[in-house]
Amino acid sequence: MEPAAFDAPPATVLAALLQQLGMRPEQLVARINERRSRRGSSPLSLKAAYPWLRENPSYPQPDNQSDALAVLTAKAGRPITASDVGWDSPRPRHRHRHLDAPGDAPLQGLLHEISQGDIMDRRNLLVLTGAAATAPALALLLGPAAQATTTSGGTRLNEKLVGSIESAVRDLREMDDSTGSASGDLAWGLGIWQSTSRVLAQVRDHGPLADRLQTSYIELSEQVGWMLFDAGRHPQAQRVYHTGMRLAREAGTSLTARHATSNLVASAAYQAAWLGHHNDAVALLDIAARTPELPPVVAAVIADRRVYAAGRRRDPDAILRYRDEALLHLATRDERTPWWATWLTKNSVDAATGRAWLACEQPSRAVPFLSRRVETTSSDYPRDRLLAVLDLADTVHKCGHGDRARELLDQAGELIGTVSSQRMLHRYEALSSATAA
């Protein structure tokens, strides 16, 4: 067996082992990707092993380390352990990661880092608040910078590729609407997000196809961010939202991209309101509303988010004001409605209003809105129906109608097994405990 041809003498034990086994780093990663594929994980970049081979190497993530050792064991025909390749010593200090602060990161570096695979599985990310949370959105107000997402010698776009990405984003939204953020759906969504990041990092086109790709990436960031939020992975959701904003700041020059960005910022504001970060939510919604030439339904989406945020900060006057604003915008909808905004109807605004009155600790004012929501929510959207039933159960319980609350929780119990949403599951368990007391 001839040794692999490396570009430099081996600097690490792993590099020497690969040379002995006749494997290039890309071959090692290709075998790792075969194992990742079998468990539904997205592939690593074929260059992912190079940082493990440097004179001052980084260590692979735990899953990648296990896969690499299994591949090396199979190739060597003998057990290869972490100590054999120097991975049993204390891990080196973590270098700065772009995804820790996407708003400040160089776009090409950020996209490349996302495309590597495992970074969104990190559990040591923290939720950002205050200026750190709102700065990426505030930067949007400066206006788009000159496009810098292209690289010389990169990939040229074609209609089939861009159309496939657009279709995948819509399919992901439909799956999430029907089943919630199931682990398989979320893994698929993160895989699409990472793969599209790789395409964006390599593309060298300008023009309509590039605009469509950038818009799809912003829409995808909003969708994947929402799914992570629904799964209770709040720091990861925030990083995905911020990455969409980072791209929009540099490349979102078309109106469709800017409108998609306003929706993404409004979803980030909803998360902030849910977490009780009221100042952040207000700031983000003010930024979203300042997007130029908003279609009426997009303006209504932002007002709908304002209704909920007002309830969370217990501002009854603002609830009434923004409800009226949302309904006024809905009444003037036109042909410019984006596909991702078609979900908003008067019934949806009713639901947000009822939820806001509930958060505002005025449950009696919430009852008529939430009752209508339960009556009108289609069984085709079990997560929406589950949310409506839980909202109403919470409301009638706070109104002192314990028997009715337990009846509604029985209905919720029938739905909970059809929906994968940590947000809904935690709410159901908390309400079940409260009504049993």
N, C-alpha and C positions, 0 to 999 in steps of 0.2 A: 504494500500500500504506500503510495507516494504521499508525503505531507502536503497539506494545503499551502497554496502560495499566498502568504500574507504580505501586506505592504511594508511591514516593519518587524524586527525581531520581537518575539513574544514578551510583553511587559508584565503579564500576570500568569498565575498558575492556570487559570482558565484558558488563556490564549495558548499556552504551551500544550494543554490537554487537547484543545481543538486541533492544533497542528499535528499532534501525535495521532489523532483519530481521523485525520484527513477531512475535517469539516470546516467549512467557512462559517463565519457568524450568521450569514443569511440562511444557510442550511439549518443551523440550530434553531433559528427563529421560525423557519418554515415548519419544522417538526413540532415546535411549541404551539404554533397556530393550529395544527391538526388536532391537538388535544383540546385547545380552547374551543374550536369549532364544535367538537362533540358535546360540549356542555353549554353551547349557545352563547359563548363570549365572543366579542368582536376581535378581529385579528390585530396583532401588533405590527408595526412597521418592520420591514425586513432589516432595517438598520438599528433595531431596538437593542441588539446585543453589544454594539460598539462601546457604549459607556461602561459596560462591564469589563472591558478589555484594556482600558486606559491604565497608565502608570498609577494614577490615583483613581481607582475605579469607583463607580457607584454600584450599589447592590440592586438586584432585581426585587420587585415587589414579591411578597410571600407566595402568591399563586404562581407567578412566573418562575420563581426559584424552584418550587416543587416540580413544575413542568420541565424545566431545564435539566434538573437532576435526573428525572425519569428518562428523558431523551438521551442524556449522556450515558446513563446506566445501560440502556438498551444498545447503544452504539458500541460501548466498550466491552460489553459482555461480562461486566463485573459491577458490583455496587459502587456508585460514585456518590459520596456524601458531601454535605455542605463544607465540612472541614477539608475535604480533598481539594476544593477549589477556593478556599479562603473566605467562605461566606459565613463561617461560624464566629468570626471576630466581631467586636462591637461595630455596629453600623456607622458609617461616616455621617457627619452632621449633614442634615438635609440642605441641599442648595435651594436657593430661592426658586420657587415655582411661579410661572406666569399666571397659573390659574388661581393663585392666592389673591391676586389683585388684577383681574383681567382688564379693568379700565385703564390701568397704567402700562400695560404690557405692549411690546411691539407686536403688531398684528400677525406678522409671519411667524414669529416665535410662538405666539399663543396658539395659532392654528396647528403648527407642527406638534406642539406638546399635547394638544387634545387628541391628535390623530394617533398618538402612541398607544392609547388603550386604557390603562388601568387607573389613570389619575382620578376619575370620578368615583372610584371605589374607596378613596381615602376617607377615613372616619375622623381625622383630626382637623378638618376644615371647621372654621368658626363662622357663625352668622355675623355679617357686617352690619353696623348701625351708624347712624349719623352721617357725617361727610363721606365716610368710606362707602356707605350704601348708596348715596345719591349722586356722588361725583361722576360716575360713568354716564348717568342720564343728563346731568347738568352740562357735560361736555357737548352733548348733542345740540344745545342752544347756540353754540359757537358756529354752527353750520358745518356741512361736510367738508372735510379736507380733500386735497387732491388725491385721486385714487392711487393707492400704493399696494394693492393686493396682488399685483401681477409679478411674475418673475420671468427673466429671460430664459428661453429654452424650455419653458414649461408646457403644460398641456393645453391644446386648443379645444374649446368647447364645441359641442355639436347638439343639434336639436334633440336627438334621442336621449343623450345623457341628461340634459337639463329637464326634459319632459319626464324622465323616469324619477328624478329627484322630486319634482313637483308632485307627481302622483304618489310617491312614498309619503310625503308630508301629509297629504289629504287622507291617505289610508290610515296613517298613524292617528290622526285626529278622530276618524270614524271608530277605530278600535278603542281608543281611550274613552270616547263618549259612551260606548256600549258596555264596556266591561270594567272601566276604571283602570288604575295604574297597576295592572297585574305585573308580576315580576318578569314574565316572558315578554310582555308588551314593552315594558320599560327597558329591558335589555336590548330589545330590537330598536327602540327609539334612540337609545344612546349609541348603538352601533351605526345607525344612519347618520346621527349627528357627527360622530367621529369620522366616518367615511367622507361625509360632505366637507368637513374641515380639511381633510387631506386633498380633496379636489380643489377647494378654494386656495389652498397653499401652493398648489402647483399651476394654477391656471394663468395664462398670459393674454387672455382676450379682454377687449373692451367692447362696448356696444350692447345691443338688446339682450343677447344671450347671457352676457355677464350680469346685466341688471336683473334678469330673471333668477339667475343662480343666487345672487346676493339676497334678493327678496325672499327666496325660498329658505335660505339659511336663517334669516331673521325670523320667519314664520316657524321654522323648525326649532329654533332656540326658544321661542315662546311656548311651543307645544311640549317640548321635552322638559323645560323648566316647570311648567304646570304639572306634568306627571311626577316629577321629583317632589314638588311641593305636596301633591296629593299623597305621595308615599311617605311623607314625613321626613324627607331628606332635604331639610331647608338650606343648609349651607351649599349643597351641590346645586339646588335649584337657583339660588342666588348667583352662583358663578356662571351658570348657563345663561341666565338673563343678561348678566354683565357682558358676556362674550358676544351676544347678539348686539348689544349696544355698542360694543367696541368696533365691530364690523360696520355698523351703521354710521358711526362717526367718521369713518374713513372712506366708506364705499357706498353708503346709502343715499345716492344722489337722486334717484328717481322718486316720483311721488308715491308709487306703490310701495317702495321700500320704506319710505318715511312713514307712511300710514301703518305698515306692518310694525314698524318700530314703536309707534305710539301705542299700539295694542300690547306689545311686549312690555313696555314701561308700565302700562296700566295693570298688567298681570303681576309685575313685580310689586306694584303698590298694594294689590290685593293681599299678597303674601305678607307684606309689612304690616298691614292692618290686622290680619289674622294673628300675627305674632305680638300685636300690641305696640308696634313701633309707629305711633300715630304721626309724629312729625315727619318721619320718612315717607309715610304713605301720602300725606298732603303734598309734600314737595314733589314726589314722583308724578302724582296725578296732575299737578299744575304744569309740569314739563310736558306730559303727554298731551294736554289740552292745547298747548301752544304750537302744535304741529300745523303747518299751513295747509289750507284747502282740504280739511277733513271732510270726508263724506258724512252725511247726517247720521248714518247708523254707527259709524266709528265714533263720532262725537257722543252718541247715545251710550255706547259701550263704556266710554270714559266716565260719563255721568252716572251710569249704573254702578261702576266701581266706587265712585264718590259716595253714593247712597250707603253702601255697606261700610265704607271707612268712617262716615259720619256717625253711623250707629255704634261702631266700635269705640269711638271717642266720646260717645254720649252727647251728641249735638243734635237735638230734635229739629231745630230750625233748618239746619243744613240737610237733614233727611228730606224734609218737605221740599226744599228748594231744588235739590238735585234730582229728586223724583220727577218734579215738573219739567226740569230741563231734559231728562232722558226721554220722557214721553213726547215732548215737543219735537225733539230731534227725530224720534221714530215716526212721527206723523208726517215728516217731510222727507222720508227715505226716497232715494232716487236710484238710477241704474248704476251708480258708482259703488254700490255695496260690495265689499270684498267677500270672497267665499267664506272666510273665517269669522265673519261678523253676522252671518245669517241666523245664528242661534238666538240672537236677542229679539225678544218679542215683548208685548205688554205683560204677558204672564211672567216672563223672566224678571221684568222690573218689579212686578208685584212680589215675587219671591225675595228679591234683594231688599225691598222695602220692609217686608215682614221680618226678615232676618235682622235688619237694622233696628227695628223697634224691639226685637227680642234682646239684642245686644245692648240696647239703650235702657234695658230693664223696664220696658213698658209693654209687657206681654199681651195685655188686653187689646192694644192697638195692632199687635201683630197677628192676632187670630184670623181676622177675615182675609188678610193677604195670604197667609200660609195655608188656610183651608182651601182657597181657590187653587193654590199651587198644587196641592195634593190631588185635587179633582182633575186638574188639566194635564198633569205630567204623564207622558206616555210610558207604557211598560217597555217600549223599545229602548228606553234609556234608563236602565235600572239604577245607575248611580245617582242620576238626578232625582229619580223617584225616592230612593233611599234618603237622600239629603232632605227632600221635602217632608217626608214622614218623620224623620228625626227632629227637624225644626218644629213641626207642629206638636210632636210629643213633648218636647222641651217647653214649648209655649203653654200648652194646656196644663202641664205639671206645675209651672210657675203660677198659673191662674188658680191652682188648688183643685184641679179635676184629675185626681190620681187614677181613677178607674179608666178614664178615657186615655190618659197617657200610657197606661199599661196595654190597652188595646192596640194603640198605635205602635208600641214597641214590639208587640207580637207580629204585626205586619212587617216591621223592620227586620225582625228575626228571620222571616221567610226570605227577605231580599239579601241579607248580609252575606250569604254563601255564594251569591251570584256576582258579587262585586268585590274587586280587589282594591281597597283604598284604606290605608292606615288611618287617614284622617277620619273616615266614616266609622271604622272599627273602634277607634278610641272614643269617639263620641257616643256610639251605641253602648259601649261598656260603662261609660260614666253615667249615662242616663239610666241604664238598667239598675245600677247601684243606687242612684238617687231615688228612683221610684220604688225600690224595694225597702227603703229605709222607713 
